Amino acid sequence: MQNTFLSKNDYIYNKDVGRENLRETHEKEKSNKLLELDA
């Protein structure tokens, strides 16, 4: 069983990483839409 307790810093770090990943995903989707428009 994995210990799921995170220290506050870990939590904040993971939240920021999650936000980065969301932003990257959003950027990818945006560029995919642009590619579709060009096609």
N, C-alpha and C positions, 0 to 999 in steps of 0.2 A: 504493500500500500504506500503510495507516494504521499509525502507531506505536502499538502496544498497551501499551507500557510505561507504568505509572502510578507517580508518586511515592507515597511512603507516605501522605502526607496525602490525595492524590486517592483512593487505595485505601480509606482509612478513611471518607472522605466518601461515596464511592459505596456502601460497605457500609451506612452509616447510611441513605442515601437508599433503598437496596433494602429495608432493614428497615422504613422508614416506609411504602413502597409495599405491602409485605406486610401491614402492620398495617391500612392503609386497605382493602385488598382483603378482609381478614378482617372488618373492620367492615361493609363493604358486604354480604358474604355473610350475616353475622349478621342485619342488618336485613332482607335479602331473605327469610331464613327466618322472621323474625317476621311479615313481611307475609303470607307464605304461610299461617302459622298463623291469622292474623286472617281471611283470606278464607274 
